[in-house]
């Protein structure tokens, strides 16, 4: 690919002489610029990937992977059995959700009431894991599980009684009144997800159906898959099976959130690649100055029979070598930094006495990081392409140079 | 069979200048054979270097032909000219023109490196030439660490190493003492015996008289003066 002469000339160009100090500074800045650009890109992309994965896990823990709503049609046990026979490795939970109001101690708050089938543990596995006070074992008929934030807001504790009002109305001599029931708090959960802990009240499915004045066939189905990432495929299969039902996957339910995350990630990538582009300009300016300084040497090499193409290749190799090693160093630094990011965060928090990445804002206890080989490969390719382009442009200018004029004659 | 190594036919060379066209040569006809040792003489500014430039395929004539091994260089691309130079022509410049980033020995082996020849063999060969030119002890020095005479000898060594058919030398002994000049010239004689053609520009009459013949440049014309 590169001849001995091209490699040798390129190597010498990388060792500028003392009088070419300015060139050395530009080379160092080109190297540092690309290295930092690549490292920062990898760190930011790793944190974004980690952030997405952690939040996805949280969402998957809090939400079913696929929801089937009856849409006025009947969801009966025959359909559930059909699903069980047709699809292996799935877990089906019967639920019903609706909006309501919790009233207690002269306080009231709008909430989401969710009835779960306590004979199927999958539906409230997250609650079991995150019970702060009370016990899931106590979660029976006429009891509820509430979130820690809601309990704090309404000053509630295990054993307290609350009134739940649904959007269903009952006819009374005084007109229609919202249906309400009094229930006892069996447990308080704390998932760490503020919105969830603040807005959800869990009760048994028969209680929920009764509160909303619904029949058993009006229930919803929540499906948990072994691989939640295949939820959309699964959704389509069910939708084909029963076109009348409303079927949602977890990604449908959080579409705006994931879109925002994706947009943020892409914008971040574009902005950070600008660092690389700016750094690449250093290669362009450095190489341009180098070529200008070496006009006489280029002419001498041509008189020795070195072709224009070889000269171009040797100068291209000079710029590209800087870009390549800067990229590799940047990847190493980026990966090490991304790997130890939580330790670095703790160190910086302690050292600067500053709360970096507050958990109440980001819903996560620690700074997440996920090193993704595909992202690294993409960044590597991008950086290499930028370096190659930045080296190619000035190298091409050699063919337009009147190099022989640099040689002194009479 | 190739008759002449180099043939100049009706050569004309003009240079554009803001004050008008400068005519350097007009109607020059010369034939150089293998084994010719030719001295190029003429006053400063007469165009000796420019003429060597044309012979070295570094410049194109305004009119006329430069035939190298019977091939008109006008029809060659830049890449082809580079190839012809690499294989057939060595040039020794008036002011050495060494590569400043390379040591003396690296400068000498550069033509062989360009030809992609073995580095170790090339180094051995270069060292021998540097020894012959009495500068082997400076092999690992950079040009900036050498005197003018030493630089000139390195430049000569670089031209000699690739054993090309044609050696163009622009005042090769200008910076050298009498003894070294004699040594260089004896080297040229050796090359002549190896059937190499050498054209050297010089102001040194004594050396010029030792050539097979002289080419005298004056007022745009070149005359052949038979010597020895």
Interface residues (C-beta under 8 A of the other chain):
Chain A: X3 X4 X5 X8 X12 X13 X15 X17 X296 X297 X299 X300 X301 X302 X303 X304 X305 X306 X307 X308 X309 X310 X404 X407 X408 X409 X410
Chain B: X44 X45 X46 X47 X48 X49 X50 X53 X56 X58 X59 X78 X79 X82 X83 X84 X85 X86 X87 X89 X91 X93 X94 X95 X97 X98 X99 X100 X101 X102 X106 X110 X111 X113 X114 X115 X116 X119 X158 X170
